[in-house]
Amino acid sequence: MDSTATDRFDTGRFEASRFRLASLAYRLLGSAADAEDAVQDAFLHWQAADRQRIKVPEAWLTKVVTNLCLDRLRSAQARRERAVGAWLPEPLLDGDPMLGPADTFEQRESVSLAVLTLMERLSPLERAVYLLREAFSHSHAEIAEILDITEAGSQQHLHRARSRITAARCRSGSEVDPASARRIVEEFLAAASSGRTERLVALLTDDATAISDGAGLTEKLLRYDTAERIAAVARAGFTPTPAKRRLAGGTSAVHYALVNSAPAILFVVGDQVVGAVTFDITGGRIATVRGIAAPARLVRLTEAWRLHEQEDAPLITQW
């Protein structure tokens, strides 16, 4: 095989792993843009490597991507960005290949915004071990090889990570029946749009939390920690005004969607997603509301939305 044919063959071997590598990088970093950068860096490593000496390309690439992501998580810049409280995971529309495997509850949970946020409390190694084991089913021997640690160390990191992730599982609850989830979200939207504060409070758990990125206009996340305060903010936030329409770039249509395996509503102007609100539901009530409207966090979601076949009419045609 000549060198050109060999390069094409080796590029094809990399491309066959691209989606899996991207889904691993996204879980590790919580950012689609950063995940794409990590995968591209891995491709450059692949091109520069003596590929004839790589016996198992998939394992080699997994190790490279994982360690590139760990380098990013450990960087001083990443620590500063995440420490100031201005960080939320980047939301992805269900069906996006970057979300990766979704056959098991653990795989779906590992890309939930609740767990991606909670994983900020884990050390980079705990985060990597947890994801490699729970989402990608690697053995402890394989994880030890990927991370250059012992099998016993891998088991210890997994134990600590699982104990912390359990807190998110208890808060966000088990998976909710899709029809029930949609009904609850539609009731929330209707109550917020009509200003029915008492109904909003009834839809929220006693310890509900709301988090907003302030459309990227604030340095820190906005947080609200009582049902009454969340209801008041939702009522104000979901009432359309000329100023909000100017900020959004026009009149929005409001759609129901699934984002990171959770129920959500999207505000769409033309074919541009200008806001996403996601919900964690437990026991028939809403435990967490997340509002994401910073344009940089909605780039990939918008791209996926443009390719998405709209099966249902908007919940609100003109907001």
C-alpha positions in Angstrom: 0.0 0.0 0.0 1.5 3.4 -1.0 1.9 6.2 1.5 -1.2 8.1 0.2 -3.4 5.0 0.5 -2.0 4.3 3.9 -2.8 7.9 5.1 -6.3 7.5 3.8 -6.7 4.2 5.6 -5.4 5.5 8.8 -7.6 8.6 8.6 -10.5 6.3 8.1 -9.6 4.4 11.3 -9.5 7.7 13.2 -12.8 8.9 11.8 -14.5 5.6 12.8 -13.7 6.5 16.4 -14.5 10.2 16.1 -18.0 10.2 17.6 -17.0 8.0 20.5 -14.0 10.1 21.3 -16.1 13.3 21.1 -18.7 11.9 23.4 -16.0 11.0 25.9 -14.4 14.4 25.6 -17.8 16.1 26.1 -18.5 14.2 29.2 -15.1 15.0 30.6 -15.2 18.7 29.7 -18.9 19.6 29.6 -18.3 21.8 26.5 -18.9 20.7 22.9 -16.4 23.3 21.6 -13.7 22.1 24.0 -14.5 18.5 23.1 -14.1 19.2 19.4 -10.7 20.9 20.1 -9.6 17.9 22.1 -10.6 15.4 19.3 -8.8 17.5 16.7 -5.7 17.6 18.9 -5.9 13.8 19.2 -6.0 13.6 15.4 -2.8 15.6 15.1 -1.2 13.2 17.6 -2.5 10.3 15.5 -1.0 11.7 12.4 2.4 12.3 14.1 2.5 8.8 15.7 4.2 5.7 14.3 0.9 4.1 13.6 2.3 0.8 12.6 3.4 0.3 16.2 -0.1 1.0 17.6 -1.7 -2.4 18.1 -5.2 -1.3 19.2 -6.0 2.2 17.7 -9.2 2.6 19.7 -7.4 2.1 23.0 -4.6 4.4 22.0 -6.9 7.1 20.9 -9.0 6.8 24.1 -5.9 7.3 26.2 -4.8 10.3 24.1 -8.2 12.0 24.3 -8.6 11.3 28.0 -5.3 12.8 28.9 -5.8 15.8 26.6 -9.0 16.5 28.5 -7.4 16.0 31.9 -4.7 18.5 30.9 -7.5 21.0 30.1 -9.3 20.4 33.4 -6.1 20.9 35.3 -5.0 24.1 33.5 -5.0 27.3 35.4 -7.3 29.0 32.9 -9.9 26.2 33.3 -9.7 26.5 37.1 -10.2 30.2 37.0 -13.2 30.0 34.6 -14.9 27.3 36.6 -14.1 28.8 40.1 -15.8 32.1 39.6 -19.2 30.4 39.4 -19.9 31.4 35.8 -19.8 27.9 34.3 -22.7 25.7 33.2 -22.4 22.6 30.9 -23.1 23.3 27.3 -26.6 21.9 26.5 -27.0 19.4 23.6 -30.1 18.4 21.8 -31.0 14.7 22.2 -29.9 12.8 19.1 -26.6 14.8 18.9 -23.9 12.1 18.3 -21.7 13.9 20.8 -24.0 12.7 23.5 -22.7 9.2 22.7 -24.0 5.9 24.0 -27.4 6.1 25.7 -28.3 2.4 26.1 -28.2 2.3 29.9 -29.4 4.6 32.7 -25.8 5.3 33.7 -24.9 6.4 30.2 -27.9 8.7 29.9 -27.3 10.1 33.4 -23.6 10.8 32.7 -24.6 13.5 30.2 -27.4 15.0 32.3 -26.7 18.6 33.2 -27.1 17.7 36.8 -24.3 15.1 36.8 -22.1 17.2 34.5 -22.4 20.0 36.9 -21.8 17.8 40.0 -18.7 16.3 38.4 -17.1 19.7 38.8 -16.7 18.6 42.5 -14.7 15.6 41.5 -11.0 15.6 40.9 -10.0 15.2 37.2 -9.0 11.6 37.9 -12.2 10.7 39.7 -14.1 12.2 36.8 -12.2 10.2 34.2 -12.4 6.9 36.1 -16.2 7.4 36.7 -16.9 8.1 33.0 -14.6 5.4 31.6 -16.2 2.8 33.8 -19.9 3.9 34.0 -20.4 5.4 30.5 -17.9 3.4 28.4 -17.7 0.1 30.3 -13.9 -0.1 30.5 -12.4 -2.5 33.0 -10.3 -1.3 35.8 -7.3 -2.8 34.1 -8.0 -0.8 31.0 -8.6 2.4 33.0 -5.3 1.9 34.8 -3.5 1.7 31.5 -5.3 4.8 30.1 -4.6 6.9 33.2 -1.3 5.4 34.2 -2.6 4.4 37.7 -3.0 1.1 39.5 -6.1 -1.0 39.3 -6.6 -0.5 43.0 -6.3 3.3 42.5 -8.9 3.1 39.8 -11.3 1.3 42.1 -10.7 3.8 44.8 -11.4 6.8 42.5 -14.6 5.1 41.3 -15.8 4.5 44.8 -15.3 8.2 45.7 -16.9 9.4 42.5 -19.9 7.1 42.8 -20.6 8.3 46.4 -20.7 11.9 45.2 -22.7 11.2 42.1 -25.3 9.4 44.3 -26.2 12.9 45.7 -27.2 14.1 42.2 -29.1 10.9 41.6 -31.1 11.4 44.8 -31.8 15.0 43.9 -32.7 14.7 40.2 -34.6 11.5 40.8 -35.0 8.5 38.6 -36.0 8.7 35.0 -39.4 10.2 34.5 -42.1 8.9 32.2 -41.8 11.1 29.0 -45.5 12.0 28.9 -45.5 13.0 32.5 -42.4 15.1 32.1 -43.9 16.9 29.2 -47.1 17.6 31.0 -45.3 19.0 34.0 -43.1 21.3 31.8 -46.2 22.5 29.8 -48.0 23.3 33.1 -44.9 25.2 34.3 -44.8 27.2 31.0 -48.6 27.9 31.2 -48.4 29.0 34.8 -45.3 31.2 34.3 -46.8 32.8 31.1 -50.1 33.6 32.8 -48.5 34.8 36.1 -50.1 32.1 38.3 -47.5 32.1 41.2 -49.4 29.7 43.4 -49.5 27.1 40.6 -45.8 27.6 39.9 -44.9 27.0 43.6 -47.0 23.8 43.6 -45.1 22.5 40.7 -41.7 23.0 42.5 -40.2 20.8 45.2 -39.7 22.4 48.6 -35.9 22.6 48.0 -36.0 23.6 44.3 -33.2 25.5 42.8 -33.1 27.7 39.7 -29.8 28.6 37.9 -29.4 31.1 35.0 -26.4 32.2 33.1 -28.0 35.7 32.7 -27.7 35.4 28.9 -24.0 35.8 29.4 -24.4 39.4 30.6 -23.3 38.6 34.2 -19.9 37.3 35.4 -21.5 34.8 37.8 -24.5 32.5 37.6 -27.8 33.7 39.0 -29.2 31.3 41.7 -32.5 31.2 43.4 -33.2 28.7 46.2 -36.8 29.0 47.3 -39.9 27.9 45.5 -41.5 31.3 46.0 -38.5 33.2 44.7 -38.2 30.8 41.7 -41.9 31.3 40.9 -41.5 35.1 41.0 -38.4 35.0 38.7 -40.1 32.6 36.3 -43.2 34.7 36.1 -41.1 37.8 35.3 -38.8 35.9 33.0 -41.5 34.2 31.0 -43.5 37.4 30.4 -42.6 38.7 26.9 -41.6 42.4 26.6 -40.4 44.5 23.7 -36.9 44.7 25.4 -36.7 40.9 25.6 -37.7 40.6 22.0 -35.0 43.1 21.0 -32.4 41.2 23.0 -33.5 37.9 21.4 -33.5 39.4 17.9 -37.2 39.0 17.3 -40.4 37.2 18.3 -39.7 33.7 19.6 -41.5 30.4 19.1 -41.4 28.2 22.2 -40.8 24.5 21.6 -40.7 21.4 23.8 -37.5 19.4 23.4 -35.2 16.9 25.1 -31.8 18.3 26.0 -29.2 16.1 27.6 -31.9 13.5 28.2 -34.0 16.0 30.2 -37.2 17.8 29.3 -36.6 21.4 28.1 -38.2 24.3 26.4 -36.4 26.2 23.6 -36.9 29.8 22.5 -36.3 29.9 18.8 -36.2 33.0 16.6 -36.3 31.9 12.9 -33.9 28.9 13.1 -31.8 30.3 15.9 -32.1 28.9 19.4 -31.8 32.0 21.7 -32.6 30.4 25.0 -33.0 26.9 26.6 -34.6 26.1 29.9 -34.1 22.6 31.2 -35.8 20.8 34.1 -34.9 18.1 36.6 -38.1 16.4 37.7 -38.5 14.1 40.8 -41.6 12.8 42.4 -43.8 14.6 39.9 -42.4 18.0 40.7 -39.5 20.2 39.4 -36.3 20.1 41.4 -34.0 22.2 39.3 -34.6 24.8 36.5 -31.6 25.9 34.4 -31.8 28.8 32.1 -29.1 29.0 29.4 -29.1 32.0 27.0 -25.4 32.9 26.5 -25.0 32.7 22.7 -21.6 30.8 23.0 -23.4 28.0 24.9 -26.1 27.6 22.2 -24.0 27.3 19.1 -24.1 23.5 18.7 -27.6 23.2 20.0 -28.7 25.6 17.3 -26.9 23.6 14.6 -28.6 20.5 15.8 -32.0 22.2 15.9 -31.7 23.3 12.3 -31.3 19.7 11.3 -34.0 18.5 13.6 -37.3 17.4 12.1 -40.1 19.3 13.9 -42.8 16.8 14.6 -44.8 18.9 17.0 -46.2 22.4 16.8 -44.7 25.0 19.0 -46.1 25.3 22.5 -46.3 29.1 21.9 -46.2 30.3 18.3 -45.3 33.9 19.1 -43.7 34.8 22.4 
